[in-house]
Amino acid sequence: MRNLTLLTDLYELTMMNGYLDCDMADREAVFDLFFRKTEQLDLALVAGLEQAIEYIDNLSFDSDDINYLKSLNLFGEKFFERLKKFKFSGDIYGMKEGEIAFPNEPILTIKAPLFEAQLIETALLNIINHQTLIATKTMKITQESEGAVAEFGLRRAQGPDAGIYGSRASIIGGCTSTSNVMAGKLFGVPVSGTHAHSWVMSFSSELEAFRAYASIYPQKCLLLVDTYDTLKSGIPNAITVFKELRAKGFEPIGIRIDSGDLAYLTKESRKMLDSEGFKGVKIFASGDIDEDIINSLKGQQAKIDSWGIGTKLITGYPMSALGGVYKMAGIEENKVFEPKMKISDTDAKITNPGFKSVYRIYDEDGMAAADLIALRDEKFDTKSPLTIFHPVETWKKKTFTKYSMRDLTIPIYLSGEKVYKIPPLSDTVMYAKKCRDEFWEEYRRLVNPHVYKVDLSDGLYDLKKQLLYQARLNN
């Protein structure tokens, strides 16, 4: 990854300069990166950690960066001297890529000098927000599809980087291939694609176009059949070419339908193919599809084996952004760590203070039953019963007796040194599937999912209540 040190908002730099002037730059602070619940988002599939690590590894201000910042006439020489020696020296804890995260749970926690922790806010949000959004959207799509899903979104992505890293995130979310050749090269993932309508239109007839394609790619013949008329010409011409292929000793792969009434067309196409002895030919569907359309098509008994999904996947439709935020949870004052929290008239925007971990609680069947956000120094004995309670409606309680717990928050950097080994993307894909399979289907369904419990530990709840009380006294 290229050096993205200046991929930041200006106010991060003005604050850093201010911390220097106020002799606060080296005070240790804790920040949490998390997302809030929305109508479209009640859980997320974490992605982007590898690129976040690459960003941290490459942090440095070169002479061109410093000369540009000098041209803004905002900063003093003391600031530039500090930038020349900049290196991240703090700790970062976080969830692995492929982990399932819920609102308000820290995906990343940064513990570092204020000068450093402030700089990296914008870029970390940019990286984690985008890939987590696309991975989460893909997870919903692949959950509904059952068949293989190919990501076809590059031409509709919000720029080259969104296309490349969106492809990567889609693989974590469950896609089996991408049309994006650069993503295939960079990340070692399968690429897929056949031909467009322009191929068919470039020949004097559809049949001639199909024959030419089958001649060039006899072992991977998948034909786009909806250029003119799917049922009257596309399927009959495809069958003619498939028979010719079979006579030469090759078996066709399938057909693709990109427009029209997909439920009707695929059912009729299946009948036509089967009647001519091509029961093994796959039907591939594409064209402005997402999880809701897949769900509807399945309800109509559409005969679709695989899916090609572009616009609505690569843009995270209908969500324009994940909405992740980066909030201070504590800072060193007089060499003592003081927890901090943002207070708001809106309950959802009141943050959780302190240096925290997230624990997943598993029932006796080994399935995820609840999450607990806790202070890092709290200890839990799984041999003793554990009672959790709703963080607002505190009378709602649940006690676990036979259970296990897993800390989702692992060390990534300690004292500026990377301690986490980035796994191959193929391992991350397997890990993401394992994490999804830990949840009962009722928690993952698209419509009216069962509410998954995410509660605060006794220690964190008491700390939050104490800070709220102090804030009322002081204001």
C-alpha positions in Angstrom: 0.0 0.0 0.0 1.2 3.5 -0.8 2.0 6.0 2.0 -1.4 7.4 3.0 -0.2 9.6 5.9 -1.8 12.7 4.5 -5.1 10.8 4.0 -6.6 12.7 7.0 -8.9 15.6 7.8 -7.2 18.9 8.3 -8.7 19.2 11.8 -6.7 16.2 12.9 -3.5 18.1 12.1 -4.7 21.4 13.7 -5.6 19.5 16.9 -2.2 17.7 16.9 -0.5 21.1 16.6 -2.7 22.4 19.4 -1.8 19.4 21.6 1.9 20.3 21.1 1.3 24.0 22.1 -0.7 22.9 25.1 2.0 20.3 26.2 -0.6 17.5 25.8 0.9 15.7 22.8 2.4 12.8 24.8 -0.5 12.2 27.1 -1.7 8.6 26.5 -5.3 8.4 25.2 -7.7 5.6 24.4 -10.0 5.8 21.3 -12.6 3.2 20.2 -13.7 2.7 16.6 -17.3 1.3 16.4 -20.5 1.7 14.6 -24.0 2.6 15.7 -27.3 0.8 15.0 -29.4 1.9 12.1 -32.6 0.6 10.5 -30.5 -1.3 7.9 -27.6 -2.3 10.2 -27.9 -4.4 13.4 -24.7 -6.4 12.9 -21.6 -6.2 10.7 -18.9 -8.4 9.2 -15.6 -6.9 10.1 -13.2 -6.3 7.1 -10.3 -4.0 6.3 -7.9 -4.8 9.1 -5.1 -5.9 6.7 -5.2 -2.5 4.9 -5.4 -0.7 8.3 -2.3 -2.5 9.4 -0.5 -1.6 6.1 -1.5 2.0 6.7 0.0 2.0 10.2 3.1 0.3 9.0 3.7 3.0 6.3 3.0 6.1 8.5 5.7 8.8 8.0 5.9 12.3 6.8 8.3 12.8 3.9 9.8 16.2 2.8 7.0 16.7 0.2 4.4 16.2 2.8 6.0 18.7 5.2 6.6 21.3 2.5 2.9 21.1 1.5 1.8 21.5 5.1 4.2 24.5 5.5 2.4 26.1 2.5 -0.8 26.2 4.5 0.6 28.7 7.0 -1.1 27.0 9.9 1.6 25.3 11.8 4.8 26.2 13.7 8.3 24.8 13.3 7.9 22.7 16.5 5.1 20.8 14.7 7.2 20.1 11.7 10.1 18.9 13.7 7.8 16.4 15.4 6.4 15.2 12.1 9.9 14.5 10.7 10.4 11.9 13.5 6.8 10.6 13.4 6.3 6.8 14.1 3.4 5.1 15.6 4.4 4.0 19.1 1.1 2.9 20.7 -1.0 -0.2 21.1 -3.9 -1.3 18.9 -6.4 -4.0 19.8 -9.1 -5.1 17.5 -11.4 -7.8 16.1 -10.1 -10.1 13.4 -11.4 -9.7 9.8 -14.4 -12.0 9.5 -15.6 -11.4 13.1 -19.3 -10.5 13.6 -19.6 -7.2 15.4 -22.6 -5.5 16.9 -23.4 -1.8 17.4 -21.2 0.0 20.0 -18.7 -2.8 20.2 -15.1 -1.5 19.6 -13.9 -3.0 16.3 -10.5 -1.3 17.0 -9.2 0.3 20.2 -6.2 2.6 20.0 -4.1 3.4 23.1 -1.4 5.8 22.1 0.0 9.3 22.7 -2.7 11.8 21.8 -0.6 13.3 19.0 -0.5 9.8 17.3 -4.0 8.6 18.1 -5.5 11.8 16.7 -3.8 11.5 13.3 -4.9 8.0 12.5 -8.7 8.6 13.1 -9.7 9.5 9.6 -7.8 6.9 7.6 -8.8 4.1 10.0 -12.5 5.1 9.6 -12.1 5.3 5.9 -10.6 1.8 5.6 -12.7 0.0 8.1 -16.0 1.7 7.3 -15.8 0.9 3.6 -14.7 -2.7 3.7 -17.0 -3.6 6.6 -19.9 -2.1 4.8 -19.3 -4.1 1.6 -18.5 -7.3 3.5 -21.7 -7.0 5.5 -23.8 -6.4 2.4 -22.2 -9.4 0.7 -22.9 -11.6 3.7 -26.6 -10.8 3.4 -26.6 -11.5 -0.3 -24.7 -14.8 0.0 -26.8 -15.9 2.9 -29.9 -15.7 0.7 -28.4 -16.9 -2.5 -27.4 -20.5 -1.5 -25.7 -20.8 -4.9 -22.3 -19.2 -5.8 -22.1 -15.4 -6.1 -19.7 -13.6 -8.3 -18.9 -9.9 -7.6 -19.4 -7.8 -10.8 -19.3 -4.3 -9.3 -16.2 -2.6 -10.6 -17.8 -0.3 -13.2 -20.4 0.9 -10.6 -18.0 1.3 -7.7 -17.3 4.8 -6.3 -13.8 5.0 -7.8 -10.9 2.6 -8.4 -10.0 2.0 -4.8 -13.6 1.3 -3.8 -13.7 -1.2 -6.7 -10.5 -2.9 -5.7 -11.0 -3.1 -1.9 -14.8 -3.6 -2.3 -13.9 -6.8 -4.3 -11.7 -7.9 -1.5 -14.4 -7.3 1.1 -16.9 -9.2 -1.0 -14.7 -12.3 -0.9 -14.7 -12.1 2.9 -18.4 -11.7 2.8 -18.9 -14.9 0.8 -18.5 -14.2 -2.9 -16.6 -17.0 -4.7 -15.1 -14.8 -7.5 -14.8 -11.3 -8.8 -14.8 -9.8 -12.3 -12.1 -7.3 -11.2 -8.9 -8.5 -12.7 -6.7 -6.2 -10.6 -8.3 -7.4 -7.4 -7.7 -11.0 -8.6 -4.0 -10.3 -9.0 -3.6 -8.3 -5.8 -5.4 -10.6 -3.5 -5.1 -14.0 -5.2 -8.9 -14.6 -5.6 -10.7 -16.3 -8.5 -11.8 -14.0 -11.4 -14.8 -14.8 -13.5 -16.6 -13.5 -16.6 -17.5 -14.5 -20.1 -18.8 -12.0 -22.7 -21.1 -9.0 -23.0 -24.0 -8.1 -25.2 -21.5 -6.2 -27.4 -19.9 -9.5 -28.3 -23.2 -10.8 -29.7 -24.0 -7.6 -31.4 -20.6 -7.5 -33.1 -21.5 -10.6 -35.3 -24.1 -10.8 -38.1 -26.2 -13.2 -36.0 -26.6 -14.4 -32.4 -25.9 -18.0 -33.5 -22.6 -16.9 -35.2 -21.5 -15.1 -32.0 -22.3 -18.1 -29.9 -20.4 -20.4 -32.2 -17.4 -18.1 -32.3 -17.3 -17.9 -28.5 -17.7 -21.7 -28.1 -14.9 -22.3 -30.6 -12.5 -20.1 -28.6 -13.5 -21.3 -25.1 -14.9 -24.8 -25.6 -14.1 -25.9 -22.1 -15.6 -22.8 -20.4 -18.6 -22.0 -22.6 -21.2 -19.9 -20.8 -23.4 -17.9 -23.1 -25.3 -14.6 -22.5 -28.7 -15.3 -24.0 -30.8 -12.2 -23.6 -29.4 -9.8 -26.2 -32.4 -10.1 -28.5 -35.0 -12.5 -27.2 -34.2 -15.0 -24.5 -36.7 -17.7 -25.2 -37.2 -17.3 -28.9 -33.6 -17.0 -30.0 -31.2 -17.0 -27.1 -31.9 -20.4 -25.6 -32.6 -22.1 -28.9 -29.3 -20.8 -30.4 -27.4 -21.7 -27.2 -28.8 -25.3 -27.4 -27.7 -25.6 -31.0 -24.2 -24.6 -30.0 -24.2 -26.8 -27.0 -25.1 -29.8 -29.1 -22.2 -28.9 -31.5 -19.9 -28.6 -28.5 -21.0 -32.0 -27.1 -20.4 -33.6 -30.5 -16.8 -32.4 -30.2 -16.4 -33.9 -26.8 -16.9 -30.8 -24.6 -19.7 -30.1 -22.1 -21.1 -26.5 -21.9 -21.0 -24.7 -18.6 -24.2 -22.6 -18.7 -26.2 -19.6 -19.8 -26.5 -16.1 -18.3 -29.7 -14.0 -18.2 -29.1 -10.3 -17.4 -32.6 -8.8 -17.9 -36.3 -9.4 -18.0 -38.5 -11.4 -15.7 -35.9 -13.6 -14.1 -38.3 -15.9 -12.4 -40.3 -16.7 -15.5 -37.3 -16.7 -17.9 -35.2 -19.0 -15.8 -38.0 -21.5 -15.2 -38.8 -21.6 -18.9 -35.1 -21.8 -19.8 -34.6 -24.7 -17.4 -37.5 -26.6 -19.1 -36.0 -26.0 -22.6 -32.5 -27.0 -21.5 -33.6 -30.1 -19.7 -35.8 -31.3 -22.6 -32.8 -31.2 -24.9 -30.6 -33.2 -22.5 -28.7 -30.4 -20.8 -29.8 -30.8 -17.2 -26.2 -30.1 -16.1 -26.1 -26.7 -17.7 -26.1 -24.0 -15.0 -28.3 -20.9 -15.2 -26.5 -17.7 -14.1 -28.5 -14.6 -13.3 -27.4 -11.0 -13.1 -28.8 -7.5 -13.3 -29.4 -5.1 -10.3 -29.9 -8.0 -7.8 -29.5 -7.9 -4.1 -30.6 -10.0 -1.1 -34.2 -8.9 -1.2 -34.6 -9.7 -4.9 -32.9 -13.1 -4.4 -35.4 -13.8 -1.6 -38.3 -12.9 -3.9 -37.0 -15.0 -6.8 -36.5 -18.0 -4.5 -40.1 -17.5 -3.4 -41.2 -17.7 -7.0 -39.2 -20.9 -7.5 -36.8 -19.3 -10.0 -34.3 -21.8 -11.4 -31.0 -20.0 -10.8 -27.8 -21.8 -9.9 -25.4 -18.8 -9.6 -25.5 -15.1 -9.4 -23.6 -12.1 -10.7 -24.1 -9.1 -8.5 -22.7 -5.6 -9.1 -24.2 -2.2 -8.2 -26.1 -3.0 -5.1 -23.2 -5.1 -3.7 -20.3 -2.8 -4.4 -22.1 0.3 -3.2 -23.6 -1.3 -0.1 -27.1 -0.3 -1.2 -29.3 1.0 0.4 -26.7 2.2 3.0 -24.3 4.9 1.6 -21.9 4.4 4.5 -21.4 2.1 7.6 -21.4 5.1 9.9 -18.5 4.1 12.0 -17.1 6.6 14.5 -13.9 7.1 16.5 -14.5 8.3 20.0 -12.2 9.0 23.0 -12.7 6.6 25.9 -10.1 7.9 28.2 -6.9 10.0 28.6 -4.0 10.3 31.0 -4.3 13.2 33.5 -1.5 13.8 36.0 -0.1 10.3 35.0 -3.4 8.7 36.0 -5.8 7.2 33.3 -9.1 9.0 33.4 -12.1 7.4 31.6 -14.0 9.7 29.3 -17.4 9.5 27.6 -19.4 11.6 25.2 -22.7 12.6 26.6 -25.7 13.4 24.4 -29.4 14.1 24.6 -29.7 11.1 22.2 -29.1 7.9 24.2 -27.6 6.1 21.1 -24.8 8.7 21.0 -23.7 8.4 24.6 -20.4 6.5 24.4 -19.0 3.8 26.6 -15.9 4.9 28.7 -12.7 3.2 29.6 -10.3 0.7 28.2 -12.5 -2.2 27.0 -12.7 -5.7 25.6 -15.6 -7.5 24.0 -16.5 -11.0 25.0 -18.7 -13.4 23.2 -20.7 -15.8 25.4 -21.4 -19.2 24.0 -24.2 -21.5 25.3 -23.7 -25.2 26.1 -24.2 -26.0 22.4 -21.3 -23.8 21.4 -23.5 -21.2 19.7 -23.2 -17.5 20.3 -25.7 -16.4 22.9 -24.8 -12.8 23.9 -21.9 -10.3 23.8 -20.5 -8.5 26.8 -18.6 -5.2 26.6 -16.3 -5.1 29.7 -13.4 -3.1 31.1 -10.1 -4.8 30.2 -9.2 -5.4 33.8 -12.4 -7.3 34.7 -12.1 -11.0 35.2 -14.7 -13.7 34.5 -14.9 -17.2 35.9 -16.9 -19.4 33.6 -17.2 -22.0 36.4 -19.5 -19.6 38.1 -22.9 -18.4 36.9 -22.9 -15.1 34.9 -25.8 -12.7 34.9 -26.1 -10.1 32.2 -28.6 -7.3 31.9 -29.9 -4.9 29.3 -27.8 -1.7 29.4 -31.0 0.5 29.4 -33.9 -1.7 30.5 -31.9 -3.2 33.3 -34.7 -5.4 34.6 -34.2 -7.6 31.5 -31.7 -10.2 32.7 -30.3 -13.5 31.7 -28.2 -15.9 33.7 -25.8 -18.4 32.1 -24.7 -21.5 34.0 -23.2 -23.7 31.3 -21.3 -21.4 29.0 -17.9 -20.3 27.6 -16.5 -16.9 26.7 -14.1 -15.7 24.0 -12.3 -12.3 24.0 -12.9 -10.9 20.5 -10.3 -8.2 21.1 -6.8 -9.3 20.2 -3.5 -7.3 20.3 -2.4 -6.0 16.9 0.3 -3.5 17.9 2.1 -3.3 21.3 4.4 -0.3 21.9 4.4 0.4 18.2 5.5 -3.1 17.2 3.1 -5.3 15.1 2.4 -8.5 17.0 -0.4 -9.8 14.8 0.4 -12.0 11.8 -1.9 -11.2 8.9 -3.4 -14.4 7.6 -3.9 -15.3 3.9 -7.2 -14.0 2.5 -8.3 -17.6 2.1 -7.9 -18.2 5.8 -9.9 -15.0 6.5 -12.7 -16.3 4.3 -12.8 -19.6 6.2 -12.8 -17.7 9.5 -15.6 -15.4 8.4 -17.7 -18.5 7.6 -16.9 -20.1 10.9 -18.0 -16.9 12.8 -21.2 -16.7 10.8 -22.0 -20.3 11.6 -21.7 -19.6 15.3 -25.0 -17.7 15.2 -28.5 -19.3 15.0 -30.3 -18.5 11.8 -32.9 -16.5 13.8 -30.2 -13.8 14.5 -29.2 -13.6 10.8 -32.5 -13.6 9.0 -33.3 -10.5 6.9 -36.8 -9.8 8.2 -37.4 -9.3 12.0 -34.3 -11.0 13.2 -34.2 -12.2 16.8 -32.6 -9.5 19.0 -29.1 -10.5 20.0 -28.1 -9.4 23.5 -25.2 -7.0 23.7 -24.8 -5.9 27.3 -22.4 -4.0 29.6 -20.4 -5.7 32.4 -21.1 -4.7 35.9 -17.9 -2.7 36.1 -18.5 -0.8 32.8 -22.1 -0.1 33.7 -21.2 1.3 37.1 -18.4 3.5 35.6 -20.8 4.8 32.9 -23.4 5.6 35.5 -20.8 7.4 37.7 -19.6 9.6 34.9 -23.1 10.5 33.9 -23.8 11.5 37.5 -20.6 13.6 37.7 -21.5 15.3 34.4 -24.9 16.3 35.8 -23.3 17.7 38.9 -20.8 19.7 36.9 -23.2 21.1 34.4 
